[in-house]
Amino acid sequence: MSERILIPLPGLGTLELPREVFDQHLLKTLVPAPTLPSELVDADQLEERTGIPASWWMTQARERRVPFRKMGRYVRFELSEIMECDAYRRRALGNSDEISR
């Protein structure tokens, strides 16, 4: 007789599976999902890439209008998130009151 695995299901009881079935499904979840490379840049690097002043990027981060990461005392931006955010699109198109800031 093959080994059986009992999986507790709170409020429902238990699920009993043969070891082979359990291992097959367990191995499927261990395969890492593919990840896209992320590029974290600082405000000066964003200025170089977008032509928008670094001070504007820092103000937008401080006011939480653009996505950013805080690494200790440093602020970093993920380039792919920035390119998709509304504040950048408005600024790039020149359709925002924030241009004068």
DSSP file (Angstrom, degrees, kcal/mol; ACC not computed):
  #  RESIDUE AA STRUCTURE BP1 BP2  ACC     N-H-->O    O-->H-N    N-H-->O    O-->H-N    TCO  KAPPA ALPHA  PHI   PSI    X-CA   Y-CA   Z-CA
    1    1 A M              0   0    0      0, 0.0     2,-0.1     0, 0.0     3,-0.1   0.000 360.0 360.0 360.0 134.4    0.0    0.0    0.0
    2    2 A S        -     0   0    0      1,-0.1     2,-0.1    17,-0.0     0, 0.0  -0.382 360.0 -94.1 -78.0 155.8    1.4    3.4   -0.9
    3    3 A E        -     0   0    0     -2,-0.1    16,-2.6    15,-0.1     2,-0.4  -0.387  39.8-148.7 -67.1 143.4    2.0    6.1    1.6
    4    4 A R  E     -A   18   0A   0     14,-0.2     2,-0.5    15,-0.1    -1,-0.0  -0.911   0.6-144.4-118.6 144.4   -0.9    8.6    2.0
    5    5 A I  E     -A   17   0A   0     12,-3.7    12,-2.7    -2,-0.4     2,-0.5  -0.912   7.6-151.0-109.5 131.4   -0.6   12.3    2.9
    6    6 A L  E     -A   16   0A   0     -2,-0.5    10,-0.2    10,-0.2     8,-0.0  -0.900   9.3-168.1-102.7 125.8   -3.2   14.0    5.1
    7    7 A I  E     -A   15   0A   0      8,-3.0     8,-2.7    -2,-0.5     2,-0.2  -0.956  19.3-133.5-114.5 115.8   -3.7   17.7    4.5
    8    8 A P  E     -A   14   0A   0      0, 0.0     6,-0.3     0, 0.0    -2,-0.0  -0.481  16.0-166.1 -71.0 134.9   -5.8   19.5    7.2
    9    9 A L  E >>  -A   13   0A   0      4,-3.3     3,-2.6    -2,-0.2     4,-2.2  -0.903  25.3-127.3-119.9  99.0   -8.5   21.8    5.8
   10   10 A P  T 34 S+     0   0    0      0, 0.0     4,-0.0     0, 0.0     0, 0.0  -0.170  90.7   5.8 -52.5 128.9   -9.8   24.0    8.7
   11   11 A G  T 34 S+     0   0    0      1,-0.1     0, 0.0     2,-0.0     0, 0.0   0.305 129.8  60.5  82.3  -8.7  -13.5   23.8    9.0
   12   12 A L  T <4 S-     0   0    0     -3,-2.6     2,-0.4     1,-0.3    -1,-0.1   0.649  99.5-118.7-119.8 -26.7  -13.8   21.1    6.3
   13   13 A G  E  <  -A    9   0A   0     -4,-2.2    -4,-3.3     2,-0.0    -1,-0.3  -0.979  50.3 -39.5 123.2-136.2  -11.9   18.1    7.6
   14   14 A T  E     -A    8   0A   0     -2,-0.4     2,-0.5    -6,-0.3    -8,-0.0  -0.940  37.2-138.0-133.0 155.2   -8.8   16.6    5.9
   15   15 A L  E     -A    7   0A   0     -8,-2.7    -8,-3.0    -2,-0.3     2,-0.6  -0.962  18.7-156.3-111.2 126.4   -7.8   15.8    2.3
   16   16 A E  E     +A    6   0A   0     -2,-0.5   -10,-0.2   -10,-0.2    -2,-0.0  -0.914  18.0 173.3-108.9 122.5   -6.1   12.4    1.8
   17   17 A L  E     -A    5   0A   0    -12,-2.7   -12,-3.7    -2,-0.6     2,-0.1  -0.950  36.0-108.8-127.3 145.6   -3.8   12.1   -1.2
   18   18 A P  E  >  -A    4   0A   0      0, 0.0     4,-2.3     0, 0.0     3,-0.4  -0.450  37.1-115.0 -64.6 148.2   -1.4    9.3   -2.3
   19   19 A R  H  > S+     0   0    0    -16,-2.6     4,-2.7     1,-0.2     5,-0.2   0.859 114.5  56.0 -53.9 -40.3    2.2   10.4   -1.9
   20   20 A E  H  > S+     0   0    0    -17,-0.3     4,-2.2     2,-0.2    -1,-0.2   0.911 109.0  45.3 -62.1 -43.9    2.8   10.4   -5.7
   21   21 A V  H  > S+     0   0    0     -3,-0.4     4,-2.1     2,-0.2     5,-0.2   0.918 113.3  50.6 -66.1 -44.0   -0.1   12.8   -6.4
   22   22 A F  H  X S+     0   0    0     -4,-2.3     4,-2.2     1,-0.2    -2,-0.2   0.934 111.8  47.4 -59.0 -47.6    1.1   15.1   -3.6
   23   23 A D  H  X S+     0   0    0     -4,-2.7     4,-2.5     1,-0.2    -1,-0.2   0.884 108.9  54.7 -63.2 -40.2    4.6   15.1   -4.9
   24   24 A Q  H  X S+     0   0    0     -4,-2.2     4,-1.2     1,-0.2    -1,-0.2   0.933 113.9  40.1 -59.5 -46.6    3.5   15.8   -8.4
   25   25 A H  H  X S+     0   0    0     -4,-2.1     4,-1.1     1,-0.2    -1,-0.2   0.824 113.3  54.7 -75.2 -30.9    1.5   18.9   -7.4
   26   26 A L  H  X S+     0   0    0     -4,-2.2     4,-0.8    -5,-0.2     3,-0.4   0.911 106.0  52.1 -66.4 -42.4    4.1   20.1   -5.0
   27   27 A L  H >X S+     0   0    0     -4,-2.5     4,-0.6     1,-0.2     3,-0.5   0.838 102.6  59.6 -65.2 -33.0    6.8   20.0   -7.6
   28   28 A K  H >< S+     0   0    0     -4,-1.2     3,-0.7     1,-0.2    -1,-0.2   0.875 105.0  49.1 -62.8 -36.8    4.7   22.1   -9.9
   29   29 A T  H 3< S+     0   0    0     -4,-1.1    -1,-0.2    -3,-0.4    -2,-0.2   0.670 101.1  64.9 -78.8 -15.0    4.6   25.0   -7.4
   30   30 A L  H << S+     0   0    0     -4,-0.8    -1,-0.2    -3,-0.5    -2,-0.2   0.627  75.3 100.4 -82.5 -12.2    8.4   24.9   -6.8
   31   31 A V  S << S-     0   0    0     -3,-0.7     2,-0.1    -4,-0.6    -3,-0.0  -0.622  81.4-121.7 -73.4 120.5    9.1   26.0  -10.4
   32   32 A P        -     0   0    0      0, 0.0    -2,-0.1     0, 0.0    -1,-0.1  -0.354  21.3-117.2 -67.9 142.1    9.9   29.7  -10.1
   33   33 A A        -     0   0    0      1,-0.1     2,-0.1    -2,-0.1     0, 0.0  -0.514  37.0-101.1 -73.3 143.1    7.8   32.0  -12.2
   34   34 A P        -     0   0    0      0, 0.0     2,-0.4     0, 0.0    -1,-0.1  -0.415  40.4-156.0 -65.9 139.8    9.7   34.0  -14.8
   35   35 A T        -     0   0    0     -2,-0.1     3,-0.0    -3,-0.1     0, 0.0  -0.926  12.7-126.8-120.1 144.2   10.4   37.5  -13.7
   36   36 A L        -     0   0    0     -2,-0.4     2,-0.2     1,-0.1     0, 0.0  -0.658  37.9-103.7 -82.8 141.5   11.1   40.5  -15.9
   37   37 A P        -     0   0    0      0, 0.0     2,-0.4     0, 0.0    -1,-0.1  -0.448  36.5-149.1 -66.3 135.0   14.3   42.4  -15.0
   38   38 A S        -     0   0    0     -2,-0.2     2,-0.6    41,-0.1    40,-0.0  -0.830   2.6-151.0-106.0 146.1   13.6   45.5  -13.1
   39   39 A E        -     0   0    0     -2,-0.4    40,-2.4     2,-0.0     2,-0.5  -0.939   6.9-161.6-120.1 111.4   15.7   48.6  -13.4
   40   40 A L  E     +B   78   0B   0     -2,-0.6     2,-0.3    38,-0.2    38,-0.2  -0.789  17.0 175.6 -92.2 130.6   15.9   50.8  -10.3
   41   41 A V  E     -B   77   0B   0     36,-2.9    36,-3.3    -2,-0.5     2,-0.1  -0.903  24.8-123.8-131.0 158.8   17.1   54.3  -11.0
   42   42 A D     >  -     0   0    0     -2,-0.3     4,-2.0    34,-0.2     5,-0.2  -0.405  40.1 -93.7 -93.7 178.4   17.5   57.5   -9.0
   43   43 A A  H  > S+     0   0    0     32,-0.4     4,-2.2     1,-0.2     5,-0.1   0.854 124.1  54.2 -63.6 -36.6   16.0   60.9   -9.8
   44   44 A D  H  > S+     0   0    0      2,-0.2     4,-1.9     1,-0.2    -1,-0.2   0.900 108.9  48.3 -65.4 -39.8   19.2   62.1  -11.6
   45   45 A Q  H  > S+     0   0    0      2,-0.2     4,-1.9     1,-0.2    -1,-0.2   0.869 109.8  52.8 -67.6 -35.7   19.1   59.0  -13.9
   46   46 A L  H  X S+     0   0    0     -4,-2.0     4,-2.6     2,-0.2     6,-0.4   0.896 106.4  53.6 -64.7 -38.7   15.4   59.7  -14.5
   47   47 A E  H  X S+     0   0    0     -4,-2.2     4,-2.6     1,-0.2    -2,-0.2   0.924 108.4  49.8 -60.4 -44.1   16.2   63.2  -15.5
   48   48 A E  H  < S+     0   0    0     -4,-1.9    -1,-0.2     1,-0.2    -2,-0.2   0.885 117.0  40.8 -60.6 -39.3   18.7   61.9  -18.1
   49   49 A R  H  < S+     0   0    0     -4,-1.9    -2,-0.2     1,-0.1    -1,-0.2   0.793 129.4  24.9 -83.0 -28.8   16.3   59.5  -19.5
   50   50 A T  H  < S-     0   0    0     -4,-2.6    -3,-0.2     2,-0.2    -2,-0.2   0.651  91.2-127.1-111.5 -19.5   13.1   61.6  -19.6
   51   51 A G     <  +     0   0    0     -4,-2.6    -4,-0.2    -5,-0.4    -3,-0.1   0.524  69.6 126.9  80.4   4.8   14.4   65.2  -19.7
   52   52 A I  S    S-     0   0    0     -6,-0.4    -1,-0.3    -5,-0.1    -2,-0.2  -0.841  70.5 -99.9 -97.4 131.0   12.2   66.0  -16.6
   53   53 A P    >>  -     0   0    0      0, 0.0     4,-1.6     0, 0.0     3,-0.6  -0.091  19.6-128.3 -54.8 143.9   14.2   67.7  -13.7
   54   54 A A  H 3> S+     0   0    0      1,-0.2     4,-2.4     2,-0.2     5,-0.2   0.841 109.2  61.1 -59.4 -35.0   15.2   65.5  -10.8
   55   55 A S  H 3> S+     0   0    0      1,-0.2     4,-2.2     2,-0.2    -1,-0.2   0.870 101.6  52.5 -62.3 -35.8   13.6   67.9   -8.4
   56   56 A W  H <> S+     0   0    0     -3,-0.6     4,-2.6     2,-0.2    -1,-0.2   0.927 108.9  49.9 -64.9 -43.8   10.3   67.3  -10.1
   57   57 A W  H  X S+     0   0    0     -4,-1.6     4,-2.2     1,-0.2    -2,-0.2   0.913 111.3  48.4 -60.5 -43.1   10.7   63.5   -9.6
   58   58 A M  H  X S+     0   0    0     -4,-2.4     4,-2.6     2,-0.2    -1,-0.2   0.894 111.2  50.1 -66.5 -38.9   11.6   64.0   -5.9
   59   59 A T  H  X S+     0   0    0     -4,-2.2     4,-2.2     2,-0.2    -2,-0.2   0.928 110.7  49.7 -63.2 -44.2    8.6   66.3   -5.3
   60   60 A Q  H  <>S+     0   0    0     -4,-2.6     5,-3.2     1,-0.2     6,-0.7   0.888 112.2  47.8 -62.8 -39.3    6.3   63.7   -7.0
   61   61 A A  H ><5S+     0   0    0     -4,-2.2     3,-1.4     3,-0.2    -1,-0.2   0.925 110.4  51.3 -66.3 -44.2    7.7   60.9   -4.9
   62   62 A R  H 3<5S+     0   0    0     -4,-2.6    -2,-0.2     1,-0.3    -1,-0.2   0.872 114.1  43.9 -60.2 -37.3    7.3   63.0   -1.7
   63   63 A E  T 3<5S-     0   0    0     -4,-2.2    -1,-0.3    -5,-0.2    -2,-0.2   0.364 114.0-121.9 -89.2   4.5    3.7   63.7   -2.6
   64   64 A R  T < 5S+     0   0    0     -3,-1.4    -3,-0.2    -5,-0.1    -2,-0.1   0.860  73.8 128.4  57.9  42.3    3.2   60.0   -3.6
   65   65 A R      < +     0   0    0     -5,-3.2    22,-0.5    -6,-0.1    -4,-0.2   0.592  68.5  40.9 -98.5 -15.7    2.1   60.8   -7.1
   66   66 A V  S    S-     0   0    0     -6,-0.7     2,-0.2    -9,-0.1    -1,-0.1  -0.959  94.4-101.5-129.0 150.3    4.6   58.4   -8.7
   67   67 A P        +     0   0    0      0, 0.0     2,-0.3     0, 0.0    11,-0.2  -0.475  51.6 159.0 -70.9 140.2    5.6   54.9   -7.7
   68   68 A F        -     0   0    0     -2,-0.2     2,-0.4     9,-0.1     9,-0.2  -0.962  34.4-128.0-152.8 167.0    9.0   54.7   -5.8
   69   69 A R  E     -C   76   0C   0      7,-3.5     7,-2.8    -2,-0.3     2,-0.6  -0.963  15.2-143.9-120.8 139.7   11.0   52.5   -3.5
   70   70 A K  E     -C   75   0C   0     -2,-0.4     2,-0.6     5,-0.2     5,-0.2  -0.922  16.4-178.0-104.3 120.9   12.6   53.7   -0.3
   71   71 A M  E >   -C   74   0C   0      3,-3.2     3,-2.1    -2,-0.6     2,-0.5  -0.845  66.5 -60.5-119.9  91.5   15.9   52.0    0.4
   72   72 A G  T 3  S-     0   0    0     -2,-0.6     0, 0.0     1,-0.3     0, 0.0  -0.597 119.6 -20.3  67.5-121.3   17.1   53.4    3.7
   73   73 A R  T 3  S+     0   0    0     -2,-0.5     2,-0.3    -3,-0.1    -1,-0.3   0.428 121.4  96.9 -96.1   0.9   17.3   57.1    3.1
   74   74 A Y  E <   -C   71   0C   0     -3,-2.1    -3,-3.2   -32,-0.0     2,-0.5  -0.697  62.3-146.9 -96.1 143.0   17.5   56.7   -0.7
   75   75 A V  E     -C   70   0C   0     -2,-0.3   -32,-0.4    -5,-0.2     2,-0.3  -0.920  20.2-179.4-106.9 129.4   14.6   57.0   -3.1
   76   76 A R  E     -C   69   0C   0     -7,-2.8    -7,-3.5    -2,-0.5     2,-0.4  -0.949  14.0-148.9-129.2 150.4   14.7   54.8   -6.2
   77   77 A F  E     -B   41   0B   0    -36,-3.3   -36,-2.9    -2,-0.3     2,-0.7  -0.937  15.4-131.3-119.3 138.9   12.2   54.5   -9.1
   78   78 A E  E >>  -B   40   0B   0     -2,-0.4     4,-2.2   -38,-0.2     3,-0.6  -0.826  19.7-144.6 -89.7 119.1   11.4   51.4  -11.1
   79   79 A L  H 3> S+     0   0    0    -40,-2.4     4,-2.2    -2,-0.7     5,-0.2   0.848  94.9  52.3 -55.3 -43.3   11.7   52.6  -14.7
   80   80 A S  H 3> S+     0   0    0      1,-0.2     4,-0.7     2,-0.2    -1,-0.3   0.882 111.4  47.4 -64.5 -37.3    8.8   50.4  -16.0
   81   81 A E  H X> S+     0   0    0     -3,-0.6     4,-0.8     1,-0.2     3,-0.5   0.887 110.3  52.8 -69.1 -38.9    6.4   51.6  -13.4
   82   82 A I  H >< S+     0   0    0     -4,-2.2     3,-1.0     1,-0.2     6,-0.3   0.920 104.5  54.8 -63.0 -43.9    7.4   55.2  -14.0
   83   83 A M  H 3< S+     0   0    0     -4,-2.2    -1,-0.2     1,-0.3    -2,-0.2   0.739 112.6  44.5 -63.9 -21.5    6.7   55.0  -17.7
   84   84 A E  H << S+     0   0    0     -4,-0.7    -1,-0.3    -3,-0.5    -2,-0.2   0.556  89.5 106.6 -97.3 -10.1    3.2   53.7  -17.0
   85   85 A C  S <X S-     0   0    0     -3,-1.0     4,-1.8    -4,-0.8     5,-0.1  -0.397  70.1-130.2 -79.7 150.6    2.2   56.2  -14.2
   86   86 A D  H  > S+     0   0    0      1,-0.2     4,-2.9     2,-0.2     5,-0.2   0.867 103.4  58.1 -64.8 -40.2   -0.3   59.0  -14.9
   87   87 A A  H  > S+     0   0    0    -22,-0.5     4,-2.2     1,-0.2    -1,-0.2   0.905 108.6  46.2 -60.8 -41.8    1.8   61.8  -13.5
   88   88 A Y  H  > S+     0   0    0     -6,-0.3     4,-3.2     2,-0.2     5,-0.2   0.925 112.3  50.4 -65.8 -44.4    4.6   61.0  -15.9
   89   89 A R  H  X S+     0   0    0     -4,-1.8     4,-2.0     2,-0.2    -2,-0.2   0.920 111.7  47.4 -61.6 -43.6    2.3   60.8  -18.8
   90   90 A R  H  X>S+     0   0    0     -4,-2.9     5,-2.0     2,-0.2     4,-1.0   0.931 115.4  45.6 -62.3 -44.3    0.6   64.1  -18.0
   91   91 A R  H  <5S+     0   0    0     -4,-2.2     3,-0.4    -5,-0.2    -2,-0.2   0.917 112.0  50.8 -65.4 -43.7    4.0   65.8  -17.6
   92   92 A A  H  <5S+     0   0    0     -4,-3.2    -1,-0.2     1,-0.2    -2,-0.2   0.846 114.0  45.1 -64.2 -33.6    5.4   64.3  -20.7
   93   93 A L  H  <5S-     0   0    0     -4,-2.0    -1,-0.2    -5,-0.2    -2,-0.2   0.634 108.3-126.3 -83.9 -14.1    2.4   65.5  -22.7
   94   94 A G  T  <5S+     0   0    0     -4,-1.0    -3,-0.2    -3,-0.4    -4,-0.1   0.759  72.9 124.0  76.1  24.8    2.5   68.9  -21.1
   95   95 A N      < +     0   0    0     -5,-2.0     2,-0.4    -6,-0.2    -4,-0.1  -0.136  47.9  92.5-108.0  36.5   -1.1   68.7  -20.0
   96   96 A S    >   -     0   0    0     -6,-0.3     3,-1.1    -5,-0.1     4,-0.2  -0.959  69.9-138.0-135.3 148.7   -0.6   69.3  -16.3
   97   97 A D  G >  S+     0   0    0     -2,-0.4     3,-1.1     1,-0.2     4,-0.2   0.687  99.3  76.9 -68.7 -18.2   -0.6   72.2  -13.8
   98   98 A E  G >  S+     0   0    0      1,-0.2     3,-1.2     2,-0.2    -1,-0.2   0.601  71.3  83.1 -71.3 -11.1    2.4   70.5  -12.2
   99   99 A I  G <  S+     0   0    0     -3,-1.1    -1,-0.2     1,-0.3    -2,-0.1   0.863  87.1  53.9 -61.4 -36.1    4.7   71.7  -15.0
  100  100 A S  G <         0   0    0     -3,-1.1    -1,-0.3     1,-0.2    -2,-0.2   0.619 360.0 360.0 -75.9 -11.0    5.1   75.1  -13.3
  101  101 A R    <         0   0    0     -3,-1.2    -1,-0.2    -4,-0.2    -2,-0.2   0.486 360.0 360.0 -76.1 360.0    6.2   73.5  -10.1
